[in-house]
Amino acid sequence: MNTEVDPLHIRIHARDAATDVPLAELVVQLQSRVGRDFEVLAQARTGSDGIAVLDLDPAFWRQELMVCAAEHDGPAVPITRAMLNGSEDAVIKVTGTDHVDRELLGMLAEHLIATRRVRVDDVASDLASPEQDSIVRFLPAGARARLLADIDRALSQDNTESMGDAFILDPQALRDGGVQLVPVRDLPHQFDVTDELNFDPDLFIKPGLGWEKFPWALPDDQSYRDYLRSVFILFAHQQKLV
């Protein structure tokens, strides 16, 4: 006779506290408190919808349980009987950290320069749900939440009703520790259509058409090289976690 008891399933929602958007690729943990110590009983990574399901051995259901985002100083969410029964979900609100490490900001800035995904809506989307090749996967939960909050605050201060795709995030300012949005309407025209095309071979080692207006833009070949380097670093880091 099978005497094994099925595990309990706890459904977790991870959301950014400032914008309430779901946070994907976030490690959430189920912990138990034993005196002053905490023991990690289970952990999982949230999906694109910010949801993860943690399995709990029924033997631990009487213990003081809580869920939280890994490596995040925010308050943990106590597990209730309703959560254990599956009639209620646990919601983790990830708050932004007070300070984002300058080295991490530099890595993100280099990634934006290499990929040229500097539109604010693209950056915010990547912070919420990082692509497989995104250096955002390096960022702790609190850093992602802080940048999302800073972008949201900067957008709300703009006098127009422009959406995120009407702004570009300045990588140079980000490298220096600040979130600075540049309205697309303030950018100079990309090029004069009356100009004659110049097929100078040297143009192939310069930034692509339209990007030369940005002081931070790199030549196409250098951007691609830097992108491959960031992907390699990300892959090596992920292999250490396996």
C-alpha positions as CSV (number, residue, x, y, z in Angstrom):
1,M,0.0,0.0,0.0
2,N,1.3,3.4,-0.9
3,T,1.6,5.5,2.2
4,E,3.3,8.5,0.6
5,V,1.6,11.8,1.1
6,D,1.5,14.2,-1.9
7,P,3.4,17.5,-1.4
8,L,1.6,20.7,-0.8
9,H,1.8,23.3,-3.6
10,I,2.2,27.0,-2.9
11,R,1.6,29.3,-5.8
12,I,3.7,32.5,-5.8
13,H,3.2,35.8,-7.6
14,A,6.2,38.1,-7.8
15,R,5.5,41.7,-8.7
16,D,7.4,45.0,-8.8
17,A,6.2,47.1,-5.9
18,A,6.3,50.4,-7.7
19,T,4.7,49.4,-11.1
20,D,2.9,46.2,-10.1
21,V,4.2,44.5,-13.3
22,P,5.0,40.7,-13.0
23,L,8.7,39.9,-12.5
24,A,10.0,37.0,-14.5
25,E,13.2,35.0,-14.0
26,L,13.1,35.8,-10.3
27,V,14.2,33.1,-7.8
28,V,11.7,32.8,-5.0
29,Q,12.3,30.8,-1.9
30,L,10.2,29.0,0.7
31,Q,11.8,29.3,4.1
32,S,11.1,28.0,7.6
33,R,12.1,29.8,10.8
34,V,14.0,27.7,13.4
35,G,14.8,30.0,16.3
36,R,16.8,32.8,14.7
37,D,17.8,30.8,11.7
38,F,16.1,30.3,8.4
39,E,16.2,27.1,6.3
40,V,15.4,27.1,2.6
41,L,12.9,24.3,2.0
42,A,12.2,24.9,-1.7
43,Q,13.0,27.4,-4.4
44,A,11.9,28.1,-8.0
45,R,12.3,30.6,-10.8
46,T,9.2,32.6,-11.9
47,G,7.9,32.3,-15.4
48,S,7.1,35.0,-17.8
49,D,3.9,35.7,-15.9
50,G,5.8,36.2,-12.6
51,I,4.3,33.0,-11.2
52,A,6.1,30.1,-9.6
53,V,4.9,27.0,-7.7
54,L,6.8,25.7,-4.7
55,D,6.3,22.2,-3.4
56,L,6.3,21.6,0.4
57,D,6.8,18.4,2.2
58,P,3.6,18.0,4.3
59,A,5.8,17.2,7.3
60,F,6.8,20.9,7.5
61,W,3.3,22.4,7.4
62,R,3.2,23.1,11.1
63,Q,6.4,25.1,11.0
64,E,6.6,28.9,10.7
65,L,6.8,29.3,6.9
66,M,7.4,32.3,4.6
67,V,8.3,33.1,1.0
68,C,10.6,35.8,-0.3
69,A,12.7,36.8,-3.3
70,A,16.2,35.4,-3.1
71,E,18.9,37.8,-2.1
72,H,16.4,40.5,-1.4
73,D,16.1,42.5,1.8
74,G,12.4,43.1,1.6
75,P,10.0,41.6,4.0
76,A,9.0,37.9,3.7
77,V,5.4,36.9,3.1
78,P,4.0,34.6,5.9
79,I,2.4,31.4,4.6
80,T,-1.2,31.0,5.7
81,R,-3.4,27.9,5.9
82,A,-5.3,29.2,2.8
83,M,-2.0,29.3,0.8
84,L,-1.2,25.7,1.9
85,N,-4.7,24.6,0.9
86,G,-4.3,26.2,-2.5
87,S,-7.3,28.6,-2.1
88,E,-5.0,31.7,-1.9
89,D,-1.8,32.7,-3.6
90,A,1.2,34.3,-2.0
91,V,2.1,37.7,-3.5
92,I,5.7,39.0,-3.2
93,K,6.0,42.7,-3.7
94,V,9.7,43.4,-4.6
95,T,10.8,46.8,-3.5
96,G,13.7,48.7,-5.0
97,T,17.1,48.8,-3.2
98,D,18.4,52.1,-1.9
99,H,21.6,51.8,-4.0
100,V,22.4,49.9,-7.2
101,D,26.0,48.8,-7.5
102,R,27.9,51.0,-10.0
103,E,29.6,48.0,-11.6
104,L,26.2,46.4,-12.3
105,L,25.0,49.6,-13.9
106,G,28.1,49.7,-16.0
107,M,27.4,46.2,-17.2
108,L,23.9,47.1,-18.1
109,A,24.9,50.3,-19.9
110,E,27.5,48.3,-22.0
111,H,24.7,45.8,-22.8
112,L,22.4,48.5,-24.0
113,I,25.1,50.1,-26.1
114,A,26.0,46.7,-27.7
115,T,22.4,45.7,-28.4
116,R,21.1,49.3,-29.1
117,R,17.9,48.3,-27.2
118,V,17.7,51.7,-25.6
119,R,14.1,52.5,-26.1
120,V,12.6,52.9,-22.6
121,D,9.8,50.5,-23.2
122,D,12.3,47.9,-24.3
123,V,14.5,48.5,-21.3
124,A,11.5,48.3,-18.9
125,S,10.3,45.1,-20.6
126,D,13.7,43.5,-20.2
127,L,13.9,44.5,-16.5
128,A,10.5,42.9,-15.9
129,S,11.1,39.8,-18.0
130,P,14.8,39.4,-19.1
131,E,15.6,37.8,-22.5
132,Q,17.7,34.7,-22.6
133,D,20.7,36.8,-23.7
134,S,20.1,39.7,-21.4
135,I,22.7,40.9,-18.8
136,V,19.7,41.9,-16.7
137,R,19.8,38.3,-15.4
138,F,22.8,39.4,-13.5
139,L,20.9,42.0,-11.5
140,P,19.5,41.2,-8.1
141,A,15.7,41.6,-7.6
142,G,16.1,44.8,-5.7
143,A,18.2,46.4,-8.4
144,R,15.6,45.5,-11.1
145,A,12.8,46.9,-9.0
146,R,14.8,50.1,-8.3
147,L,15.4,50.7,-12.0
148,L,11.8,50.0,-12.9
149,A,10.7,52.5,-10.2
150,D,13.2,55.2,-11.5
151,I,12.0,54.8,-15.1
152,D,8.3,55.0,-14.0
153,R,9.1,58.1,-11.9
154,A,10.9,59.8,-14.8
155,L,8.1,59.0,-17.2
156,S,5.5,60.5,-14.8
157,Q,7.5,63.7,-14.6
158,D,7.3,64.3,-18.3
159,N,4.6,66.9,-19.2
160,T,3.3,65.0,-22.2
161,E,1.4,61.8,-22.3
162,S,4.1,60.0,-24.3
163,M,4.6,56.3,-23.8
164,G,7.9,54.6,-23.0
165,D,8.7,54.0,-26.7
166,A,8.9,57.8,-27.1
167,F,12.0,58.0,-24.9
168,I,15.5,56.6,-25.0
169,L,17.4,55.7,-21.9
170,D,20.8,57.4,-21.9
171,P,23.5,54.6,-21.4
172,Q,26.2,57.1,-20.4
173,A,24.0,58.6,-17.6
174,L,23.2,55.0,-16.5
175,R,26.9,54.2,-16.3
176,D,27.3,57.2,-14.1
177,G,24.5,56.0,-11.8
178,G,21.5,57.9,-13.0
179,V,18.3,57.1,-15.0
180,Q,18.0,59.9,-17.7
181,L,15.4,59.7,-20.4
182,V,15.8,61.5,-23.7
183,P,12.6,62.3,-25.6
184,V,12.7,61.1,-29.2
185,R,11.1,64.4,-30.2
186,D,14.3,66.2,-29.0
187,L,16.6,64.1,-31.2
188,P,17.9,65.7,-34.4
189,H,16.6,64.3,-37.7
190,Q,18.3,61.1,-38.7
191,F,19.5,62.2,-42.1
192,D,18.7,64.4,-45.0
193,V,17.0,62.4,-47.7
194,T,18.3,64.9,-50.3
195,D,21.9,63.9,-49.5
196,E,23.7,61.7,-51.9
197,L,24.5,58.2,-50.7
198,N,28.2,57.7,-50.0
199,F,29.5,54.2,-50.4
200,D,32.8,54.9,-48.7
201,P,34.1,51.5,-47.4
202,D,35.1,53.2,-44.1
203,L,31.4,53.5,-43.3
204,F,31.2,49.8,-42.7
205,I,33.3,50.3,-39.5
206,K,31.1,53.1,-38.3
207,P,27.8,53.1,-36.4
208,G,24.8,52.1,-38.6
209,L,22.8,54.7,-40.4
210,G,21.0,56.9,-37.9
211,W,23.0,55.8,-34.8
212,E,26.0,58.2,-35.5
213,K,24.1,61.0,-33.8
214,F,24.5,59.3,-30.4
215,P,27.9,60.0,-28.7
216,W,27.8,56.5,-27.1
217,A,27.1,54.6,-30.3
218,L,29.8,52.1,-31.4
219,P,30.7,50.8,-34.9
220,D,28.5,47.8,-35.9
221,D,31.3,45.3,-35.7
222,Q,32.4,46.5,-32.2
223,S,28.8,46.4,-31.0
224,Y,28.4,42.8,-32.2
225,R,31.7,41.8,-30.6
226,D,30.6,43.4,-27.3
227,Y,27.3,41.6,-27.5
228,L,28.9,38.2,-28.0
229,R,31.3,38.9,-25.1
230,S,28.3,39.8,-22.8
231,V,26.5,36.6,-23.8
232,F,29.6,34.5,-23.1
233,I,30.0,36.1,-19.6
234,L,26.3,35.4,-18.9
235,F,26.6,31.8,-20.1
236,A,29.7,31.2,-17.9
237,H,27.9,32.7,-14.9
238,Q,24.9,30.5,-15.5
239,Q,27.1,27.4,-15.7
240,K,28.4,28.1,-12.2
241,L,24.9,28.1,-10.9
242,V,24.0,24.7,-12.4
